[in-house]
């Protein structure tokens, strides 16, 4: 990733100099109109760690945050943490501007660094996504655009998407892996291991090229047989439902999610990229159906896993309710409606995500 960023930067500079030479741009033309390559948080921390002062400030911030999380004097300690954070960011501001890549090997380490300098005890921030979507939007938008040309022709599109997945070795293998993990009962019980199920689902969605993985998730249906196959894609009896079949309160579910860096990040990414707007053609504030679909898929395999609610519609929901919300009833309903009444998400999933292999060359990132 670092070498790629350097390559992009040098290419941009070379191109600007070339056009200046031809007289298309003045030789003094600024290149700062181009977006600067985003630094990865692991790399930002590595640079910080070679400076003793910066590393000491970072470790001090970590210890302060850990103490404040369990101390009865949390408010006073949180104030000290803010002072330490400000001193750290003054010394090394790239820790505040860094981002992470979803599905990459050091993602969880990257996310821990990302949230450590942004989120201290008592703070609630879910407005910004920790993920760098600079290189994602174009690819995903092309998938969405191509999908609009696909014809149903009476064929079960979800069955066809599953068959296409099976023909591509990586997709078939990782799909079989998560199906086994989500259906195999734990020793001495008749229940699945939801943790293993979620982990295997994330592996499938992160490592399989999106033209296959999203094709299975977002295939378009015109009958209930197809709709039932689509609903069961993520093995909801394990990945979606509670082990006892009971629903958590949605706010409690969100609270559990916020305690985990990965789940918090995926939820922040969804809230950021699936924010509705009536001012754009896509129905999304960012005007990118592709980014919304990718962010939605990112929630699958976390405690906030959403799914289709029936075999007769494309409506989705979390597995939770608002019973016992008390004076937070409206807040709970708002969280539910982010999934059930989200015009950005609804318009994004209208597109058929059954993409033929002939349209794309699989991108093997892993």
Residue pairs with C-beta under 8 A, 6 or more apart in sequence:
1 40
1 43
1 101
1 104
2 40
2 43
5 37
5 38
5 39
6 37
8 37
9 36
9 37
12 31
12 34
13 31
16 25
16 29
16 31
19 25
19 29
20 26
20 27
20 29
21 27
35 134
38 97
38 98
38 99
38 132
38 134
39 94
39 97
39 98
39 99
40 98
40 99
40 100
40 101
40 110
40 132
41 95
41 98
41 99
41 100
41 110
41 111
41 113
41 114
41 130
42 106
42 109
42 110
42 113
43 98
44 92
44 94
44 95
44 98
44 113
45 58
45 95
45 113
47 92
47 94
48 54
48 55
48 58
48 91
48 92
48 95
49 55
49 58
51 91
51 92
53 91
54 88
54 91
54 92
57 84
57 87
57 88
57 91
58 88
58 95
58 116
60 84
61 81
61 84
61 85
61 88
61 116
61 117
62 116
64 77
64 80
64 81
64 84
65 81
65 116
65 120
65 121
67 77
68 74
68 77
68 78
68 80
68 81
68 120
68 121
68 122
69 121
71 77
74 121
74 122
75 122
77 121
78 120
78 121
78 122
81 120
81 121
82 120
85 117
85 120
88 95
88 117
89 95
89 96
89 117
95 113
95 117
96 117
96 118
98 113
98 114
99 114
99 130
99 131
99 132
100 107
100 110
100 111
100 114
100 130
100 131
100 132
100 265
101 107
101 110
101 131
101 132
102 131
102 206
102 266
102 269
102 298
103 202
103 205
103 206
103 207
103 365
103 366
104 110
107 262
108 261
108 262
110 130
111 130
111 261
111 262
111 264
111 265
112 261
114 130
114 261
114 265
115 130
115 261
115 264
115 265
118 125
119 125
124 258
125 268
126 258
126 264
126 267
126 268
126 271
127 268
127 271
127 272
128 268
128 272
129 265
129 268
129 269
129 272
129 273
129 295
130 265
130 268
130 269
131 265
131 269
133 273
133 291
136 290
136 291
136 294
137 288
137 290
137 291
139 210
139 290
139 363
140 210
140 288
140 290
140 291
140 293
140 294
141 288
141 289
141 290
142 290
143 210
143 211
143 214
143 290
143 353
143 355
143 360
144 289
144 290
144 293
144 348
144 351
144 353
146 355
146 359
146 360
147 351
147 352
147 353
147 354
147 355
148 351
148 352
150 352
150 354
150 355
150 356
152 220
152 222
152 352
156 221
156 223
156 225
156 226
156 229
157 219
157 220
157 221
157 226
157 352
157 354
158 216
158 219
158 221
158 226
158 227
158 229
158 230
158 233
159 226
159 229
160 219
160 354
161 212
161 215
161 216
161 219
161 353
161 354
162 175
162 216
162 229
164 171
164 212
164 215
164 354
164 356
164 357
165 171
165 172
165 175
165 208
165 212
165 213
165 215
165 216
166 172
166 175
167 357
168 208
168 209
168 212
168 357
168 362
170 207
170 208
170 209
170 362
170 364
171 204
171 208
171 209
171 212
171 213
174 200
174 203
174 204
174 207
174 208
175 204
175 208
175 216
177 200
177 203
177 204
178 197
178 200
178 201
178 203
178 204
178 235
179 235
180 200
181 192
181 193
181 196
181 197
181 199
181 200
182 192
182 197
182 200
182 201
182 234
182 235
182 237
182 238
182 239
183 192
183 235
183 238
184 192
184 193
185 191
185 192
186 192
186 193
191 243
192 237
192 238
194 238
194 239
194 243
197 235
197 238
197 239
198 239
198 301
198 302
198 305
199 301
200 301
201 234
201 239
201 300
201 301
201 305
202 300
202 301
202 302
204 213
205 213
205 297
205 298
205 300
205 301
206 366
207 365
207 366
209 360
209 362
209 363
209 364
210 294
211 355
211 357
211 359
211 360
211 362
212 355
212 362
213 297
214 293
214 294
214 297
214 353
214 355
215 353
215 354
215 355
216 233
217 230
217 233
217 234
217 297
217 300
217 353
218 293
218 349
218 351
218 352
218 353
219 226
219 230
219 352
219 353
219 354
220 314
220 352
220 353
220 354
221 227
221 230
221 314
224 311
224 312
225 311
227 308
227 310
227 311
227 312
227 313
228 311
230 308
230 311
231 307
231 308
231 310
231 311
234 240
234 300
234 305
234 307
236 307
239 300
239 301
239 305
239 307
240 305
240 306
240 307
240 319
241 319
242 248
242 319
247 319
247 320
247 321
248 256
248 319
248 320
248 321
249 320
249 321
249 322
249 323
249 324
249 325
249 332
250 318
250 320
250 321
250 322
250 325
250 332
250 335
250 336
251 322
251 325
251 328
251 331
251 332
251 335
252 320
253 303
253 304
253 318
253 320
254 267
254 304
254 335
256 263
256 303
257 263
257 264
257 267
257 302
257 303
257 304
258 264
258 267
260 302
260 303
262 302
263 302
263 303
263 304
266 295
266 298
266 299
266 302
266 304
267 299
267 302
267 304
269 295
269 298
270 292
270 295
270 296
270 298
270 299
271 338
272 286
272 295
273 284
273 286
273 288
273 291
273 292
273 294
273 295
274 284
274 292
274 295
274 296
274 338
274 342
274 344
274 345
274 348
275 284
275 285
275 286
275 344
276 283
276 284
276 285
276 342
276 343
276 344
276 345
277 283
277 284
277 285
277 287
277 344
278 343
280 287
281 287
282 288
282 289
282 292
282 344
282 347
282 348
283 289
283 343
283 344
283 346
283 347
283 348
284 291
284 292
284 344
284 347
284 348
285 344
286 292
289 344
289 347
289 348
289 351
290 348
292 344
292 345
292 348
293 348
293 349
293 351
293 353
296 306
296 316
296 345
296 348
296 349
299 305
299 306
300 306
304 318
305 318
305 319
306 316
306 317
306 318
306 339
307 316
307 317
307 319
308 314
308 315
308 316
309 315
309 316
309 317
314 346
314 349
314 350
315 340
316 339
316 340
316 345
316 349
317 336
317 339
317 340
318 335
318 336
318 339
320 336
322 329
322 332
322 333
322 336
325 331
325 332
339 345
